[in-house]
Amino acid sequence: MPEAHPTVVVTGISGNLGQRLLAQLPDHRVIGVDLLPPPSTVGLDRFVPLDLGYEASTRELVQLFKETQPVAVVHLAFVLDPVRNGVLDVDTMWRINVAGTSRVMEAISDANRERGSIATFLYPSSVSAYGPDLPEAVNEDFPLGAHTLPYAIHKRQADQVVQARAASLLECSAFILRPHIFTGSTVHNYMVGAFRGTANGQSAYAHRMVREGRRLPCVLPIGRQFLNNRMQFVHVDDMARLLAFLLRRIRLPEPPVTIFNVTGRGEPLTFARCIEIAQAKLIRVPNRWTMKLLLEAMWKMKISAIPPEALPYMTGEYLMDTSRLEKYLDYEYPRVIRYSMEDAYADCFADMLHAEEADAHAATRA
């Protein structure tokens, strides 16, 4: 009789990373948890609607864990873009992002106290938890210093929650992954949106710009250092492959918590190179203060979904050292992290540039 597939619970299954991870787990029984149903249930054994912003969700998770006996929990539920997620209140974001992470861990701890089966907890943190201005390519021991941007602050706080509580998760190893900016054709985030020039606000004017295929320009303060600032990227499919690899690894004893920085392979890209690949128009403004005023105006007019608080992360340099992950993956590293940073970033624009080339070709033939 064939062995049953191991069960894994994935919170945030309806998000982009959740969907990409689901495609990587045909050999697992996947139970998805999210506020809203996923766009596709292919490969999903069961969907459980749940709002982690409420205290009662802890009891519901404990019951789910006892009932399904998962071997692992992957906690992806997190509000990144308040406009896309419809969560504009920062306190509500905190209850989902930080308190929600604590509730998931509490549920794991409670379930495991009663002979639960959960051996692995995977939590994707973020490079933003380190802060927007770093002195060098930092390793995982560098202090977390996120500020200003609520998403980044919440990632720092949730990261610290996992570190503080990992030792209390009975017979459960916790992995904190700190990926740099996600890229790929399916990805939507602040930095990718800035280079794509997508008018992703909710105003009628923004919607008209999208329909007409018009792009917002990239904006940077005057000064060569802003073009020379370097960025790292990781393809969302590589992140999904890494999560799947950790779920399948040989279950040797692990420390209570293991932390990995995650980027694509190769060298970082300068802002100038990012703008070149995106074929974006660049507008220079006198200084950061002027750029902040512009971001505030675009936000208030609902043309852009980039919050003004993101400014330090758009004008700073924050690089990570991934030596620890490379050593851990060993010969599997190129199989798991398949994209270079440049290829991962370029994939964000493949469809857009192909469409522009097709339009230009059609205009030439007309």
N, C-alpha and C positions, 0 to 999 in steps of 0.2 A: 504494500500500500504506500503510495507516494506521500512524502512528508508535506504537511500543510505549510503554506506560505506564511512567513512571520508577519505579524500585524504591526503597523506603524500608524500613529496618529499625527496628522499634520494640521496645525492651526494656520489660518491664513491661506487655505487651499485655493481660494478664489483669486488670489493675486497672481501676478505674472510669474514670480519665482515658484509659487505653489504649483501652478500649472506645468511649468517646465520640469519641476522635480517629479511630479506625477508620471510624466512620460518616461522618466528614468527608472521607475520602480515596477516593472511588469512582474517581478518575482516577489513582490510584497502585497499583502492585503492592506490597502490604504484606506484609512478612515479620515475624512476631511472635516475640519471644523472652521466655520467662518460665519460672519454676520449675514451675508447674502450667498445664495447658491453660486457655484462656479459656472463659468461660461460653457465648460464641457465636463461631463462626468465620465468620459471614456477612461477606463482604468481605475475608477474610484469604486470601492466596495460599498461605501456608505457615506452620506453627508449628514452632518449634525449642525443645525443652525444654533449659534451661540454668540452672545455679546460679552466679551471678556471685560468690558467696562463696568460690569455689575458684580457685586460680591457673590451673588447667588451662583455665578458661573463656576465658582470653585467646587461647590457640591455637585453640580452637574458633571464636571470633569472627573471628579473622583468616581462617581457612579459609572461613567463611560469607561474609565480605565479598569475598574473592577470587572465590568461586564465583558470587555473585549480583550483584556490581558495583552496589551501591546508590549513589544520588546523595546520600543523607542518612541520618543516624542520629539517632533521637529516643530519648534515654535517660530512661525513666520509672521504671525498676525501683528501688524504694526502700521500706524498711519504715517505715511511719508508726505503725501501731497494732500493738504487739507481741502483744496478745491475739488480735486478728482474724487476724494473719498466723502465729500460733503460734511466734513468734521472741522468746522472753522473755529470752534471754541477750544482754547489751549488747555483748559482744565479737563475737558472731555477727552482730548488727545492724550493727556497724561494718564487718565484712568485706564485707557485702552493700552497705551504703550508701556507704561512703567508698572502701574498696579496690576495690569493684565498679565505681565510677565511673572510678577510675584505670585499671582493666583495659580498660574500653570505649574509653577514649581511647588507650591503648597499642595496642589492636588497630586502631583507625582509623589511627594513625600508621604502624604496620607495613604495613598494606594499601596506604596511599597512597604509601609509599616504592617500591612495586613497581607503579607506574602505576595505582594505585587510582582510583576514580571519586568518592569521597566528598567533596562540596563543602561540606556543611553539617552541623553538629553542634548539636542542640538539647537543652538541659538545663534542666529546671524546678528551680530552687532554691526558696527560700521566704522570706516575710517574717520567719519565725522566726529566720533567720540573722542578722538585725540585733540581736536581743535583745528582751526583753519590756518595756523602759521606754525610750522615745525622747523626746528633748526637743521634737521638732516632726515635721512630715511630712517625712521624710528623702528625699533623692534617692539615686541609685545609687552615688554616691561616698562615702556615709557608711560609717564603719568597721563591720565585722561584729563583733557582740559577743554572740552566742548563748551561753547558759550554762544549767546545771542540767538541762534536759530533754534526754535523749540524742538524740531526733529532731532537735531544733533544733541541737545541737552538731554532729551529723553533716551537716546541711544546710550549716552554716557551713564545715565542713572540706571537704566535696565541692565547694562553690562555689569555695573557694580553690584546690583541686586543678585545677579547670577553668581558672580564671584563670591559674594558674602554667604550665599545660601547653599552653594554646591556641596559643601561637606555634610550638610544635613540630609541630602538626598540618599536614602539608604540603598547601598549597593547599586548606585547609579553614577556613571561617569558623565560629566558635563563638558561639552565642547562649545567654546565661544569663537565664532569666526568673524573677523573684522575685514570685510571686503571693501575694496575701493569702489569707485563709481560703477554701477552696473551699466552695461551697454548691450546692444543687440537690436535687431529690427523691431522687436516687440516691446522694448523698454521705454518707459516714460518717467523721467525724473528732472530735477531742476537743471542740472548741467547739460544733459542731452537736449532738453527743451531749449536751453539758451543757444546752443550751437545749431539746432534744427531751425530755430526762429519760429517755432509754432506759437501762434496766438491762442494759448490754451486757457484763457479766461472765459468767463461765462456771459460776457456782454454780447449783444447782437452784432456789434462791430467785429468782435473777435471771431464769432461764428462765420461772418461774411468773409473775413480774411482767409479762414481755413477753406471755405468753399471755393474761393477764387485762387487758392494756391499761393497766396502772398505770404512772404516770410518777414518776420521781424529781424532787424539787424542785431549782430552781436555788439555789445557795448563794453568798452574798457576805458579806464582813465589813461590820460597821456603819460607816457613813460615807457621806456623799452623793457623795464623789469616785468611789467604786466604781460607782455607778449612772450617773455622768456620764462615765466613761471611754468613749471612742468606739472603734468597731470598723469595719474595712473588710472587704468581701467581694468575691469574684469567682465568677460562675457557672461551673461546670465545663465547660459547653458553650461559653462564651465563651473559656475557656482552650484548649479543643480547636480552636475556630475560629482563634485566634491562632497556634497551632502549625501548622495547615494553611495559613494565610496565609503564614507564613514559608517553608514548604516550596515554595509556588508563586510566591514573589516573583520578579521579574526579577533575574537573577543578576548584579548589578553587583558590582564589587569591594567587599568588606566589610573592616573591621578584623579583626585576629585574634580578638578577643572583643568582643561587644556585649552590654550588660546593660540589661534593662528591668524596672522595677517594674510590677506588673500588679494592677489592682483593677477593680471595676465602675465604672460612671459615677455621677456625682452625689456626694452628701455621705455621710460616715460615719454610722453609727447608734450611739446611746448604748446602754449595757447596758440601761438602763431601757426603751428602745424595743424592743430585741431580746426582752426578757422579755415585753413587751406583745404583740408580734406572735406569739410562740410560745404565748401564753396559758398561761405556766408559773407555777407557784407559787414564790414567792421566800421563802427562809429566810435571816435575817441571823444571823451569828455574831459574837462579840465582836471578833475580830481575825484577821489572816492566819494566825497560829500555830494558832488553833482550826480554821480552815478546812483547814489542812494535816493536822491530826490526823484530821479527818473524812474527807478524801480518802484518807489512809493506811488508815483503818478500812474504808472501802468497797472499797479495792483488795485488802486482805488477805482480806476476806470474799468476794471475787470477785463483788461485786454490780455494781461499776462497773469499766470498762476505762480510766478516766482515771488515769494514773499521778500520784502525789503531786508528782513533779517538774514537772508542768505548772502548778503554782500560780502562778508569776510571770506566765505567759502568760494566766492567767484573771483576774488582778487588775491587770494593767498596761495601759498604752496604747501602741500601736506603730502609727503611721500612716506611709504612704508618699506621696511625690509622684510622679505618673505623667506629668508633662509630657513627658518624653523619648519615651515610647511614643506619646502622643497626636500629637506632632510627626512621628514616624516613620510612623505609619499615615495621617496627614493626613485626607483626605476619606473614607478607608475606616474610620476609627475607629468611627463608630456602626454600621457594618455588621458589624464584627468583635466589638466589645464592645457587645452589644445590651442587656444587663441593667443597670439601675441597681443600686446596692448593696442598696437596700431590696427591690426585686423579686427579686433573686438570693437574698437571705436568706429572703424569704417563701416562695419555692418549696420550701424545705426542709420546710415545714409544711403545704403545700397538701393533700396526701392525708390527713394526720392530722386537720386541722381539718374537712375535708369529711366524714370518717368520723364525727367527733364530732357534727357538725350532723345527719347522717343518723340517728344513734342518738337524738339529742334529738327529732327529728321523729317517729321511730317510737314513742318513748315517749309523746309527746303524743297520737298517734292511738290508742294502745292503750287 
